[in-house]
Amino acid sequence: MPAVLTVDPRSGVPIYLQIIEQIKRSVALGVLAPGEQLPTVKQLALDLTINPNTVARAYRELERDEVIETAVGRGSFVRSNGTTQNARAAASDVAAEALAQAVREAKSVGLAPSQIRALFETAVSRWFPEEA
């Protein structure tokens, strides 16, 4: 697996969700190719120095979301059936989580919904100037 996963226990985001987001992002960006094998639960837990149950939970969620598939005795692999559609859904999930986190942060510093909307519109205009 070429993608390097990292976790930050102090981020406030559960570790299993961090793993899910990073794998979904890697699939969406094509860093993880269809059919590519993921590290075993035990190996990823050792690499990240976390509980194997945390990795297993992340893998179960990814399997439920049809991003990966697990073959008993062989390991977990990026799904090859419908990977493009799943990658688009994964990209949407990652973006939705990032936006939700940004809104939570803006709210926590006391911004009003109208101010958050204005900031969002400014950011969209900056990144998509041809559509402004």
N, C-alpha and C positions, 0 to 999 in steps of 0.2 A: 504494500500500500504506500504510494508515494506521498500522500497527504500526511502531514504531521499534525496530530491532534494535541491540543493543550487544554487544560482546565484551570479555572481560577476559583478556588473554594470561597474566596472572599467577595466574589462578584455579586452575590445575592441571587444568582440564577442557579437552580439545582444542577449538579454536575451531569446527571443523565441527560438533561435538556441541552447542556452545552455540547455534549457528544453528538446528540441527534442533530442539532443545528449545523455543526461542523461537517458531519457526514452528508447531510442534505445539500449543504452549500458545495461540497466537493463534487457531488453527483451533478448538481445543476450546472456547475462550471466546466464539467467534463474532466476534472482532475481524477475522478474515479470513473473508470470506463465500465460499460456493461460487462458482466461476467467476472469482474475483478474481485479477488478474494480480500476480505477484511481480516485484520488480525483476530486471533481467537480471543474469546472473552478473557481467558487467563492472561494471555500475552498483553492485551491492551490494558488490563488492570495493573499488571506489573509495570508497564511503560509509564502509566500515569500515576502510579502509586495510589490507587484507589481500590475500593472494595469490588471484587468481581461481580457481586450482585448489582452494582450500579451499572456496569457495562452490560450485563445480561438484560437489565430493564431497558436500556437504550436500544439494544438490538431487537428486543421484542416489539418495542414501539415502531422502530424502523420497518420491521417485518409487517406489522399491522398496517402501516402506511404504504406498503408495497414498494418500498425503496430498496430493500434487500430481501434475499431469500436464504433460508438456512437448510442445508442438507445434512442430515444426521450422519456424523462420522466424517464429513468432508469439510464443513465450516460454513461461514456466512459469505455471501457473494452479492454484488450489486446486481439487481434484477436486469435481465436482458429483454424481457417482454414488456413493451410499453415504457421503456426507460425514458424516451424523449418526453412523453406525457408526464411521467412521474417526476422527471427533472424539472419540468415547468412548474408542477405543483410544489415541488420541494423549494424552488426559487421563490415562489409566492409565499410559502410558509416562512421562509427565512426572512423575507422582506417584511412580512406582517409582524413577526416577532420583534424585528429591529425597530419598526415604527411604534409598536406598543411600548417598547422599552423607552423610546425617545419621548413619547407622550407622558409616560409615568414620571420620567425625570423632569420634564417641563412643569408638570403639575406639582411635583414635590418642591420646586423652587418658587411656586406661587404664581405661575402664569395662568391667565384666564384662557378659556377655550378659544376665544376670538384671536388672542395673541398667538396661540399655538397654530391655529389655522393659517394666520398670516406668515408665520415662520415656515410652515410647510409649503405654502404657495411660493414663497421666495426661493426655497431650496429647489422645488420642481422647476421654476423658471430658470434657475442657474444651470441646472443639469440638462434641461431640454429647451434651450433658447429658441429653437426653430418652431416650437409649438406655442410660444408665449404671445 
